[in-house]
Amino acid sequence: MPIGMVICGFLIGLATGIFGAGGGLVIFIVLFSLLRFPIKTAIGTSTFLMLLTALSGVAGYIRYGKIDLEIGLIIGIAAAFGGVFSSVIANRIRDDILVRLIGAFFIFLALVMFFLKVALPLLGN
């Protein structure tokens, strides 16, 4: 068991548990950029690992009663259908195009976060 993977996994788990998000994205970046997994293997593996990190986080939050099960189930079921649908599409896209799409998506997410959490508060909205 490579110690680097254990350390990466532990740090990703900490980030996921503290921030409640980013596990899959961070796992993907580690697998694809640092560990040099092929793009589709990185996507599939990070998706599987999200299941494990999400379940561990859910267990901790259930313990403290900090989960809205109704909303979680509605969004979760819809997301599961979206995941199945999009995995079929992603596996049909050429790797070089998929890398560009993922990069553009990360930039989009960064811009949204910047606008909502930095720019808007500075404008007083």
PyMOL CGO cylinders between C-alpha atoms (Angstrom):
from pymol import cmd
from pymol.cgo import CYLINDER

trace = [
    CYLINDER, 0.00, 0.00, 0.00, 1.77, 3.17, -1.17, 0.3, 1, 1, 1, 1, 1, 1,
    CYLINDER, 1.77, 3.17, -1.17, 2.04, 5.67, 1.67, 0.3, 1, 1, 1, 1, 1, 1,
    CYLINDER, 2.04, 5.67, 1.67, 1.48, 8.61, -0.72, 0.3, 1, 1, 1, 1, 1, 1,
    CYLINDER, 1.48, 8.61, -0.72, -1.98, 7.30, -1.62, 0.3, 1, 1, 1, 1, 1, 1,
    CYLINDER, -1.98, 7.30, -1.62, -2.85, 6.83, 2.04, 0.3, 1, 1, 1, 1, 1, 1,
    CYLINDER, -2.85, 6.83, 2.04, -1.77, 10.39, 2.84, 0.3, 1, 1, 1, 1, 1, 1,
    CYLINDER, -1.77, 10.39, 2.84, -3.68, 11.81, -0.16, 0.3, 1, 1, 1, 1, 1, 1,
    CYLINDER, -3.68, 11.81, -0.16, -6.76, 9.83, 0.82, 0.3, 1, 1, 1, 1, 1, 1,
    CYLINDER, -6.76, 9.83, 0.82, -6.59, 11.02, 4.42, 0.3, 1, 1, 1, 1, 1, 1,
    CYLINDER, -6.59, 11.02, 4.42, -6.20, 14.67, 3.38, 0.3, 1, 1, 1, 1, 1, 1,
    CYLINDER, -6.20, 14.67, 3.38, -9.06, 14.37, 0.89, 0.3, 1, 1, 1, 1, 1, 1,
    CYLINDER, -9.06, 14.37, 0.89, -11.22, 12.81, 3.60, 0.3, 1, 1, 1, 1, 1, 1,
    CYLINDER, -11.22, 12.81, 3.60, -10.42, 15.69, 5.95, 0.3, 1, 1, 1, 1, 1, 1,
    CYLINDER, -10.42, 15.69, 5.95, -11.33, 18.25, 3.31, 0.3, 1, 1, 1, 1, 1, 1,
    CYLINDER, -11.33, 18.25, 3.31, -14.55, 16.44, 2.44, 0.3, 1, 1, 1, 1, 1, 1,
    CYLINDER, -14.55, 16.44, 2.44, -15.59, 16.13, 6.08, 0.3, 1, 1, 1, 1, 1, 1,
    CYLINDER, -15.59, 16.13, 6.08, -14.81, 19.75, 6.90, 0.3, 1, 1, 1, 1, 1, 1,
    CYLINDER, -14.81, 19.75, 6.90, -16.13, 21.44, 3.75, 0.3, 1, 1, 1, 1, 1, 1,
    CYLINDER, -16.13, 21.44, 3.75, -18.79, 18.92, 2.74, 0.3, 1, 1, 1, 1, 1, 1,
    CYLINDER, -18.79, 18.92, 2.74, -17.79, 19.21, -0.88, 0.3, 1, 1, 1, 1, 1, 1,
    CYLINDER, -17.79, 19.21, -0.88, -14.94, 18.78, -3.24, 0.3, 1, 1, 1, 1, 1, 1,
    CYLINDER, -14.94, 18.78, -3.24, -14.16, 15.18, -2.50, 0.3, 1, 1, 1, 1, 1, 1,
    CYLINDER, -14.16, 15.18, -2.50, -14.78, 13.95, -6.03, 0.3, 1, 1, 1, 1, 1, 1,
    CYLINDER, -14.78, 13.95, -6.03, -13.13, 16.94, -7.65, 0.3, 1, 1, 1, 1, 1, 1,
    CYLINDER, -13.13, 16.94, -7.65, -10.09, 16.76, -5.41, 0.3, 1, 1, 1, 1, 1, 1,
    CYLINDER, -10.09, 16.76, -5.41, -9.83, 12.99, -5.83, 0.3, 1, 1, 1, 1, 1, 1,
    CYLINDER, -9.83, 12.99, -5.83, -10.08, 13.41, -9.60, 0.3, 1, 1, 1, 1, 1, 1,
    CYLINDER, -10.08, 13.41, -9.60, -7.34, 16.05, -9.65, 0.3, 1, 1, 1, 1, 1, 1,
    CYLINDER, -7.34, 16.05, -9.65, -5.06, 13.85, -7.53, 0.3, 1, 1, 1, 1, 1, 1,
    CYLINDER, -5.06, 13.85, -7.53, -5.67, 10.79, -9.71, 0.3, 1, 1, 1, 1, 1, 1,
    CYLINDER, -5.67, 10.79, -9.71, -5.41, 12.55, -13.06, 0.3, 1, 1, 1, 1, 1, 1,
    CYLINDER, -5.41, 12.55, -13.06, -2.79, 15.22, -12.42, 0.3, 1, 1, 1, 1, 1, 1,
    CYLINDER, -2.79, 15.22, -12.42, -0.59, 13.81, -9.68, 0.3, 1, 1, 1, 1, 1, 1,
    CYLINDER, -0.59, 13.81, -9.68, -0.88, 10.05, -10.14, 0.3, 1, 1, 1, 1, 1, 1,
    CYLINDER, -0.88, 10.05, -10.14, -1.26, 10.26, -13.96, 0.3, 1, 1, 1, 1, 1, 1,
    CYLINDER, -1.26, 10.26, -13.96, -4.30, 7.99, -14.29, 0.3, 1, 1, 1, 1, 1, 1,
    CYLINDER, -4.30, 7.99, -14.29, -5.91, 7.95, -17.76, 0.3, 1, 1, 1, 1, 1, 1,
    CYLINDER, -5.91, 7.95, -17.76, -8.77, 10.47, -17.85, 0.3, 1, 1, 1, 1, 1, 1,
    CYLINDER, -8.77, 10.47, -17.85, -11.66, 8.01, -17.91, 0.3, 1, 1, 1, 1, 1, 1,
    CYLINDER, -11.66, 8.01, -17.91, -10.06, 5.78, -15.26, 0.3, 1, 1, 1, 1, 1, 1,
    CYLINDER, -10.06, 5.78, -15.26, -9.56, 8.86, -13.06, 0.3, 1, 1, 1, 1, 1, 1,
    CYLINDER, -9.56, 8.86, -13.06, -13.23, 9.84, -13.51, 0.3, 1, 1, 1, 1, 1, 1,
    CYLINDER, -13.23, 9.84, -13.51, -14.52, 6.34, -12.77, 0.3, 1, 1, 1, 1, 1, 1,
    CYLINDER, -14.52, 6.34, -12.77, -12.23, 5.81, -9.80, 0.3, 1, 1, 1, 1, 1, 1,
    CYLINDER, -12.23, 5.81, -9.80, -12.98, 9.22, -8.30, 0.3, 1, 1, 1, 1, 1, 1,
    CYLINDER, -12.98, 9.22, -8.30, -16.70, 8.55, -8.68, 0.3, 1, 1, 1, 1, 1, 1,
    CYLINDER, -16.70, 8.55, -8.68, -16.33, 5.27, -6.79, 0.3, 1, 1, 1, 1, 1, 1,
    CYLINDER, -16.33, 5.27, -6.79, -14.21, 6.93, -4.10, 0.3, 1, 1, 1, 1, 1, 1,
    CYLINDER, -14.21, 6.93, -4.10, -16.84, 9.67, -3.72, 0.3, 1, 1, 1, 1, 1, 1,
    CYLINDER, -16.84, 9.67, -3.72, -19.26, 6.96, -2.67, 0.3, 1, 1, 1, 1, 1, 1,
    CYLINDER, -19.26, 6.96, -2.67, -16.92, 5.86, 0.10, 0.3, 1, 1, 1, 1, 1, 1,
    CYLINDER, -16.92, 5.86, 0.10, -16.07, 9.38, 1.30, 0.3, 1, 1, 1, 1, 1, 1,
    CYLINDER, -16.07, 9.38, 1.30, -19.70, 10.46, 1.14, 0.3, 1, 1, 1, 1, 1, 1,
    CYLINDER, -19.70, 10.46, 1.14, -20.87, 7.48, 3.20, 0.3, 1, 1, 1, 1, 1, 1,
    CYLINDER, -20.87, 7.48, 3.20, -18.26, 8.16, 5.86, 0.3, 1, 1, 1, 1, 1, 1,
    CYLINDER, -18.26, 8.16, 5.86, -19.21, 11.85, 6.01, 0.3, 1, 1, 1, 1, 1, 1,
    CYLINDER, -19.21, 11.85, 6.01, -22.92, 11.02, 6.14, 0.3, 1, 1, 1, 1, 1, 1,
    CYLINDER, -22.92, 11.02, 6.14, -22.33, 8.72, 9.10, 0.3, 1, 1, 1, 1, 1, 1,
    CYLINDER, -22.33, 8.72, 9.10, -20.70, 11.56, 11.01, 0.3, 1, 1, 1, 1, 1, 1,
    CYLINDER, -20.70, 11.56, 11.01, -23.42, 14.07, 10.20, 0.3, 1, 1, 1, 1, 1, 1,
    CYLINDER, -23.42, 14.07, 10.20, -26.26, 11.64, 10.99, 0.3, 1, 1, 1, 1, 1, 1,
    CYLINDER, -26.26, 11.64, 10.99, -24.75, 11.25, 14.43, 0.3, 1, 1, 1, 1, 1, 1,
    CYLINDER, -24.75, 11.25, 14.43, -25.26, 14.96, 15.07, 0.3, 1, 1, 1, 1, 1, 1,
    CYLINDER, -25.26, 14.96, 15.07, -28.63, 15.22, 13.32, 0.3, 1, 1, 1, 1, 1, 1,
    CYLINDER, -28.63, 15.22, 13.32, -27.33, 17.62, 10.67, 0.3, 1, 1, 1, 1, 1, 1,
    CYLINDER, -27.33, 17.62, 10.67, -28.92, 16.07, 7.59, 0.3, 1, 1, 1, 1, 1, 1,
    CYLINDER, -28.92, 16.07, 7.59, -32.13, 16.97, 5.78, 0.3, 1, 1, 1, 1, 1, 1,
    CYLINDER, -32.13, 16.97, 5.78, -33.04, 13.48, 4.54, 0.3, 1, 1, 1, 1, 1, 1,
    CYLINDER, -33.04, 13.48, 4.54, -35.96, 14.55, 2.33, 0.3, 1, 1, 1, 1, 1, 1,
    CYLINDER, -35.96, 14.55, 2.33, -33.98, 17.10, 0.35, 0.3, 1, 1, 1, 1, 1, 1,
    CYLINDER, -33.98, 17.10, 0.35, -30.96, 14.81, 0.32, 0.3, 1, 1, 1, 1, 1, 1,
    CYLINDER, -30.96, 14.81, 0.32, -32.96, 11.95, -1.16, 0.3, 1, 1, 1, 1, 1, 1,
    CYLINDER, -32.96, 11.95, -1.16, -34.63, 14.12, -3.81, 0.3, 1, 1, 1, 1, 1, 1,
    CYLINDER, -34.63, 14.12, -3.81, -31.36, 15.65, -4.98, 0.3, 1, 1, 1, 1, 1, 1,
    CYLINDER, -31.36, 15.65, -4.98, -29.44, 12.39, -4.53, 0.3, 1, 1, 1, 1, 1, 1,
    CYLINDER, -29.44, 12.39, -4.53, -31.82, 10.33, -6.65, 0.3, 1, 1, 1, 1, 1, 1,
    CYLINDER, -31.82, 10.33, -6.65, -31.82, 12.97, -9.38, 0.3, 1, 1, 1, 1, 1, 1,
    CYLINDER, -31.82, 12.97, -9.38, -28.02, 13.13, -9.23, 0.3, 1, 1, 1, 1, 1, 1,
    CYLINDER, -28.02, 13.13, -9.23, -27.80, 9.33, -9.49, 0.3, 1, 1, 1, 1, 1, 1,
    CYLINDER, -27.80, 9.33, -9.49, -29.82, 9.39, -12.71, 0.3, 1, 1, 1, 1, 1, 1,
    CYLINDER, -29.82, 9.39, -12.71, -27.67, 12.25, -14.01, 0.3, 1, 1, 1, 1, 1, 1,
    CYLINDER, -27.67, 12.25, -14.01, -24.54, 10.29, -13.14, 0.3, 1, 1, 1, 1, 1, 1,
    CYLINDER, -24.54, 10.29, -13.14, -25.63, 7.22, -15.06, 0.3, 1, 1, 1, 1, 1, 1,
    CYLINDER, -25.63, 7.22, -15.06, -26.64, 9.32, -18.07, 0.3, 1, 1, 1, 1, 1, 1,
    CYLINDER, -26.64, 9.32, -18.07, -23.47, 11.42, -18.08, 0.3, 1, 1, 1, 1, 1, 1,
    CYLINDER, -23.47, 11.42, -18.08, -21.14, 8.43, -17.63, 0.3, 1, 1, 1, 1, 1, 1,
    CYLINDER, -21.14, 8.43, -17.63, -22.50, 6.96, -20.86, 0.3, 1, 1, 1, 1, 1, 1,
    CYLINDER, -22.50, 6.96, -20.86, -21.80, 10.25, -22.63, 0.3, 1, 1, 1, 1, 1, 1,
    CYLINDER, -21.80, 10.25, -22.63, -18.35, 10.73, -21.06, 0.3, 1, 1, 1, 1, 1, 1,
    CYLINDER, -18.35, 10.73, -21.06, -17.24, 7.27, -22.16, 0.3, 1, 1, 1, 1, 1, 1,
    CYLINDER, -17.24, 7.27, -22.16, -18.12, 8.14, -25.76, 0.3, 1, 1, 1, 1, 1, 1,
    CYLINDER, -18.12, 8.14, -25.76, -16.14, 11.42, -25.83, 0.3, 1, 1, 1, 1, 1, 1,
    CYLINDER, -16.14, 11.42, -25.83, -12.53, 11.40, -27.01, 0.3, 1, 1, 1, 1, 1, 1,
    CYLINDER, -12.53, 11.40, -27.01, -10.06, 11.74, -24.15, 0.3, 1, 1, 1, 1, 1, 1,
    CYLINDER, -10.06, 11.74, -24.15, -8.50, 15.00, -25.38, 0.3, 1, 1, 1, 1, 1, 1,
    CYLINDER, -8.50, 15.00, -25.38, -11.91, 16.67, -25.64, 0.3, 1, 1, 1, 1, 1, 1,
    CYLINDER, -11.91, 16.67, -25.64, -12.97, 15.32, -22.24, 0.3, 1, 1, 1, 1, 1, 1,
    CYLINDER, -12.97, 15.32, -22.24, -9.84, 16.83, -20.63, 0.3, 1, 1, 1, 1, 1, 1,
    CYLINDER, -9.84, 16.83, -20.63, -10.73, 20.24, -22.11, 0.3, 1, 1, 1, 1, 1, 1,
    CYLINDER, -10.73, 20.24, -22.11, -14.35, 19.98, -20.98, 0.3, 1, 1, 1, 1, 1, 1,
    CYLINDER, -14.35, 19.98, -20.98, -13.30, 19.13, -17.44, 0.3, 1, 1, 1, 1, 1, 1,
    CYLINDER, -13.30, 19.13, -17.44, -10.82, 22.02, -17.40, 0.3, 1, 1, 1, 1, 1, 1,
    CYLINDER, -10.82, 22.02, -17.40, -13.52, 24.42, -18.61, 0.3, 1, 1, 1, 1, 1, 1,
    CYLINDER, -13.52, 24.42, -18.61, -15.90, 23.09, -15.94, 0.3, 1, 1, 1, 1, 1, 1,
    CYLINDER, -15.90, 23.09, -15.94, -13.31, 23.70, -13.19, 0.3, 1, 1, 1, 1, 1, 1,
    CYLINDER, -13.31, 23.70, -13.19, -12.77, 27.25, -14.44, 0.3, 1, 1, 1, 1, 1, 1,
    CYLINDER, -12.77, 27.25, -14.44, -16.55, 27.81, -14.50, 0.3, 1, 1, 1, 1, 1, 1,
    CYLINDER, -16.55, 27.81, -14.50, -16.88, 26.56, -10.91, 0.3, 1, 1, 1, 1, 1, 1,
    CYLINDER, -16.88, 26.56, -10.91, -14.05, 28.83, -9.78, 0.3, 1, 1, 1, 1, 1, 1,
    CYLINDER, -14.05, 28.83, -9.78, -15.68, 31.84, -11.44, 0.3, 1, 1, 1, 1, 1, 1,
    CYLINDER, -15.68, 31.84, -11.44, -19.05, 31.07, -9.86, 0.3, 1, 1, 1, 1, 1, 1,
    CYLINDER, -19.05, 31.07, -9.86, -17.47, 30.74, -6.41, 0.3, 1, 1, 1, 1, 1, 1,
    CYLINDER, -17.47, 30.74, -6.41, -15.51, 33.95, -6.90, 0.3, 1, 1, 1, 1, 1, 1,
    CYLINDER, -15.51, 33.95, -6.90, -18.60, 35.86, -8.02, 0.3, 1, 1, 1, 1, 1, 1,
    CYLINDER, -18.60, 35.86, -8.02, -20.89, 34.55, -5.28, 0.3, 1, 1, 1, 1, 1, 1,
    CYLINDER, -20.89, 34.55, -5.28, -18.46, 34.58, -2.37, 0.3, 1, 1, 1, 1, 1, 1,
    CYLINDER, -18.46, 34.58, -2.37, -16.06, 37.41, -3.20, 0.3, 1, 1, 1, 1, 1, 1,
    CYLINDER, -16.06, 37.41, -3.20, -17.46, 39.85, -5.76, 0.3, 1, 1, 1, 1, 1, 1,
    CYLINDER, -17.46, 39.85, -5.76, -21.08, 40.02, -4.54, 0.3, 1, 1, 1, 1, 1, 1,
    CYLINDER, -21.08, 40.02, -4.54, -20.15, 40.53, -0.87, 0.3, 1, 1, 1, 1, 1, 1,
    CYLINDER, -20.15, 40.53, -0.87, -17.77, 43.32, -1.89, 0.3, 1, 1, 1, 1, 1, 1,
    CYLINDER, -17.77, 43.32, -1.89, -20.61, 45.00, -3.77, 0.3, 1, 1, 1, 1, 1, 1,
    CYLINDER, -20.61, 45.00, -3.77, -22.79, 44.77, -0.67, 0.3, 1, 1, 1, 1, 1, 1,
    CYLINDER, -22.79, 44.77, -0.67, -25.34, 42.32, -2.11, 0.3, 1, 1, 1, 1, 1, 1,
]
cmd.load_cgo(trace, "trace")
